[in-house]
């Protein structure tokens, strides 16, 4: 076998950039220490496996310097916990969606898509209630709390559908792509937004409580109205100490549970379940709004929130265990439609379509035949 003549010092520097992978490397490659001290060399195949494990391009081993890894969007946390170091899982998920965004944006421009008028239409000094009215208008959800929406889960699906109909791509996933061995941590992030005038993307971490995801979705929609990309922790539905995050939380709270309406009925309805049914949101969102309006103490909110999350209440079964039920959420139904039609029309190759949807040819055909019915 042909072995690779590596620059040992550069190889050492590269490995030290990924200290969280050292144990995995040692477990997989018993001669790693010999490669590092220069007494032995890896084969091309072994070096390719190292690149795969580190999740870096193969060519990194032959550069003069280790490229600086820059996370492409701001990250907001509501607790100070030292320097933010994004996980490989978060970085790979953002990278995948940036690639999809680039492709679908080009397709939409070819189809004559104009800039979405609401993207970047407000700033953090804007009136919260006026911003909510704008969101309701463009998403066509003026009657969001209508009686025909019988549950908060139904209202979440309705809001999700209207968001995509307005031109915003929404991805909901708890793993990296389709890799069940690479779970996304809610301790790191609840979601992120990739802003764009033509093809804005929202990502929701599906490992978060279902009952909290509707708040995350509207928080992210507010980011798009601001025209600001970001990832965020949003622990306990609390905003980071940042003007952007505080504004987005206020918008989410006002859209889901309007202040005037809540105050009007709160004297006669104080039960969380009844308020949740009235506003078609989860009990977690109700508790968050009561805290926001200082109708309950923070301690009461935190205790209630932890009870719901720890005991698994207000959880609903994630969209099906079947791949073809989860794919529209992991992919974004709107994105899938556009890529499928672009491949059918010859705008992109089927090979590109398979890569962009992370599907094999037979899976692609089966999914879209089912989807088109």
Secondary structure, DSSP 4 states (H G I P E B T S, - for coil): -PBP---HHHHHHHHHTTGGGHHHHHHH-TTHHHHHHTSS--BHHHHHHHHHHHT--GGGGGSSSPPP---SS-EE-SS--SS----HHHHHHHHHHHHHHHHHHHHHHHTTPPPPTTTT---TTS-HHHHHHHHHHHHT-TTTT-TT--SHHHHHHHHHHHHHHTT-EEEEESEETTEEEEEPPTTT-SEEEE--SS--EEEEETTS-HHHHHHHHHHHHHHHHHT--EEE--GGGPPPSSHHHHHHHHHHHHHHS-HHHHHHHTTT---HHHHHHHHTS-HHHHHHHHHHTTSS-HHHHHHHHHHHHHHTTT----S-SSHHHHHHHHHTHHHHHHHHHHHHHTSS-HHHHHHHHT--HHHHHHHHHHHH-
